[in-house]
Amino acid sequence: MMPGRRFLLLLGAVAAGSVLSLQSHRINPYFLDVAVTVAINVILAVSLNLINGYTGQFSLGHAGFMAIGAYIAASTTMFWAPGLLPAASSPGFIGMAVFPAALLAGGLAAGLAGILVGAPSLRLKGDYLAIVTLGFGEIIRVIFRNLESVGGALGLNGIPACTNLFWTISMAALTIYAVTSMVHSTYGRGFTAVQDDEIAAEAIGINTTRYKITAFVVGAFFAGIAGGLYGHFKLSIDPRGFDFMKSIEIALMVILGGMGNTVGVIIAAILLTLLPELLRPVAEYRMMLYSFLLILLMLTCPQGLFQPRFFRRLLSPFLRGSAAPAEDPPRPA
């Protein structure tokens, strides 16, 4: 896709978010909650896809970056901004001026954490990197759980309600735009080179560590943005909501959508967010059916559900059925 077309799609998504946000009072609160959750999960999945999909790493610490963004953004709107700016105590000022700064602060703090954990650990590969990032996510969760200034084990409550459809849709569109523009740029070819063959990339002079850290920092930044949106929508954050199961849930969206396939990851994030909601009528069997469907999907299409090969396999019976059988040629006498 051309850069100009990507930018027009970004502007269209921002405009759509503005219109939907103005009409949000007419939307059922349950559907509004699901829509916001879908957009937040899209941000998390697309940002992790830059690390796991395009750069070929295996990170399981994305929930830790999300937690940093959530706590830093919430602390900005609750404690820091009202102390620095007297006008920041009004809800309107918080929503218009303080909230964007809070999101940026959460994203930058998560990006800084990405540097701190990435620089010493990204020389590792595969399972070793996964274990390090998983441990990092658990360390962050335990720190916030024991930090009384932000609620400790009880969590942080009373967060201002600033997140709406405009912010979530706009941030999701910005994440998609930034990641796709980066990987399709000249600089972004380095990510693909690291994924394809790291040894060969180093042999031709590519600094693979720099590219891996860049992907890690950008992915962590947008995960922090998602955390800030999450905290200002739920109005309460709990360290238990950012455990390793959350990281695995995000990684599952990337794997199911197809590593390095942005469109597939977006669709997988939407599907895996909506699937538990669709299974609510069978609440007692919901998680069992959910797990069974995930196992079935991964067994039938291990390279990712939303690959062209999958759709050809899915449509092949209909295509064969629609084709008229060829007549046997006449045999010579």
N, C-alpha and C positions, 0 to 999 in steps of 0.2 A: 504494500500500500504506500502511495506517495506521501511525503511529509505534509504537504498542504491538505490532503484529504484527511489525514489523521487529525490535524489541527481543527478542521471543520467539524469532524465528529466530536472532538472535545468540546467545542463551543455549543454544538447541538445538545450534548448531554448536560452541560451546565444550564442551558436554557430550559430543557425538559425538567431538570431538578428544581429550577425556580418556579415553574408553573405548578408542578406537583406539590411543592412545599406550600404554595399559596392556597391550594385546595385540600391540604392535609386534614383540616378540621372536618371535612366530609368523608374521610376514609375511616373505615372501622379500625379501632385501635389495635386489634389483633393483626389485621393485614398490614397496618403501618409498622408494627413491631417486626413482622416477618420480612417486609421490604427493606427496612434498615439493616436487619441482621444479614440479609443476602448481600447488600452492598458492602458491609464491613468484611464479610468473608471473602468477597471478590478481591478487596484490597489485600487481605492477608495471603490469599492463594497466589495472586499475580506477583506479589513481591517475593514470596518464597520461590516461585518458579524461576525468577532471575538467578537465584542461588543454586537450587537443586536441578532445574531443568536446563538453563542455558549455559551455566558454568560447570555443571557436572559434579557439584559438591553434594553432600548429604547432611543437611542441618536439621536438628530436632530441637532447636532452642527458640523458635519463633514466638512462642507464648511468652518467653522471658522478655523479649523486646516489646511485645504488646503490653505487658505489665508495666514496664518502665514508662512507656508513653501514656498509659492510663493514669498512673499515679502522678507523674510530673504535670500533665495537663490539668488534672483535677486540683492539684495543689496550687497551680497558677491562678485558677479562677476562684478558689476558695480562700487562700491565705495570702499569696504574694501580691496579686493585683489590687485587692481592696486596701492593703496596707500602703501601697505606693501611690495609688490614684483614688482619691475619695469618691469620684464619680463611678468607680468600678463596682460600687455596691449596688447600683441599680441594675435590674435584670436586662433592660434594653442595651445598656452600655456593655454588659458582659457578652451578650449575644452578638453584638456588632463589631466590637473592637477587641475585647479581651480574649474571646474564644479563638479567633484565628491565631493570635499570638500564643495561646496555650497549646494549640495543636502543633504549631511550629516548634515550641519548646519541647513538647513530648517527642516529636520526631527527631529533633537534634540530639536529645539525651539518649534516645535509642540508637541513633547512628554512632554516637560516641561510644556507647557500650559495644556496638558492632566492631569498632576499631580495637577496643581493649581486648575483646575475646578473639577477634579475628587475627590480629597481628601475630600472637604467639602460637595459635592453634591451626592456622590454615596451611601450615606445612604438612599437616597430617592429611590423610586421605581416607575415603570410604568409611568403614565402620568406626575407625578411631576418631574421625572428625565428628561422627554422629554421637559417640559417647561423650566427647568433650562438650559439644553444644547442648546435649541433654542435661549434663551436669550443670552447665551454666544457667539454664532455665530454672532448674531446681534451686540453685543458690539464690537467684533473684527472688523467687517465690518465698523462700525462707527468710530472706532479709526483710521483705515487706511484711511478712507475718509477725516479725518481732520488732518492727519499728512502730512504737507507740504514737509517734507524732502524726502518722497517717492511719491511725485506727488499729494497728496491730492485727491480731487474729480476727477481730470483729469486722475488719474492713473499714473502708472510708465511706461515710454516708453523708447525705445532704449536698450532693454535687449539683450545681445548677443545670437545669434542663436546657441545653443549647443545641444539641444535635437534632437535625431534622432531615428531611429528604433532600433538601438543597445541598447541605454539606456532605452527606454520605454519597449521593450520586456524583457530585462534583469531584470529591476526593477519589472515588473509584475510577472515574474517567481520567483524572489526572495521573493516577497510578498506571493505568493501562497505557496512556499516551507516553509517559516517561519511560516505561520499561520497553515498549515496542520501539520507540525512537532510539533508545540507547542500543538495543541489540541489533538494529538494522543500520546503524551508523558505521563509519569506518573504524571508530574506536571499539564498537561493539563486536567487531569480527574477532577481537582477542578473546572474548568470552567463548565463542564457538571453537576457537583453536584450543583453548584450555580443555573444553569438554571433549573434543575429538581425540586429541593425543597430547597430553601435557608434556611428555618427554620431547616429542618432535617440536612442540611450540617453544620450549626452552632452547632447543638446538638451533633454531633460527633467530634467537635473540629476543623472544617475547618474555617479559617479566610476568610469569604466571602468578606469582604471589600478589603483585599489585592488582591484577585483574580480579583475583579471588577476593581480595579485601574490598575492592570497589563494589563488587556485586554484593558482598556481605553488608557493607555500610548502607548502600541504597535500599536493599531489602529490609534492613533493620529500621531505617528511617520511616518507610511507609508502614511497617508494622506498628511503630510508635504512633503514627497518625491514626491508624485503625484503633489502637488502644484508647486514644483520646476521644474519638467518636463514641466508642463503646461506653466509656465511663460517663460521658455527659448525656447518654441516652438512657442507660439503666439507672442513673442517679445514685448508684452504689456499686462499689467494686470490692471484691473479696479475693484474697490471695489464692484461695482454692479454685477460683475460676481460671487460673493461669498455670495449671499443673501440666505435667508431661502429656496427659491425654489430649489437651488442647493442641499441643504441638503436633501430635500424631494425627489429629483430625485435620489440621491444615495440610500436613504432608500428604495425607490420603487424597485430598482434593487435587493436588498436583499430580500424583501418581495416576489417579483415575482419569484425569483429563488428558494425560500424555505429557511426558517431560519435554519442556521446550515448546509446547503448543499453547500459545496464549489463549486462543479462542476455546480450545478444549478445556483448559483450566477454568476459564470463566463459566462455561456451561456446567462443569463438574461442581464448582462452588455453589452454583444456583441449585443444582440437583440435590447435592448432599445437605443443603440447608432446608429444602422443601420436603425431602423424603420423610424425615421424622414427623413433620407436621401432617403429611398425607396419611401416615400410619396411626394417627391418634385415635381413630375409631376402634382400633384393636390394641388398646393401650397395654393390656397385659402381655401381648405378644410382640409389641412394637420393636423393642431392641433386638429380639431374636430374629424377626423378619428383616430388620435393617442389616444385621450382621450377615444373614444368609444371602441377601441380595448383593452385598459388597463382595463376598467370597465368590459368588457366581459370576459377577461382572469381571473380577480380576482373573478368574480361571478362563473365561471365554475370550477375553481380550487383554492379555497382560501388558501389551505395549501402550495401553491407554484406550479408553472407550471411544474417544472422539477423534479417530484417525480415519483417513479416506478408506483404508483397507477394511475397517469395521463396517462402514456403510455399504461397501461393495458386497461384503459377505452377507449383510442383512438384506440387501435388495436382490441378490442373485437368484433366489427362487422365483421371484416375480418376473425378473428379466428373462429368465429361461422359459417361464410359462407363457410370456407374451410373444416370444419369437415363434414364428411358424416353422414347423418341421420341414426340412428340405426334402424334396422328392428324390428317390433313388434314380441315378442316371440309367437310361435304357441300356440293356446288355446287348452286345453285338451278337448277331445271329451266328 
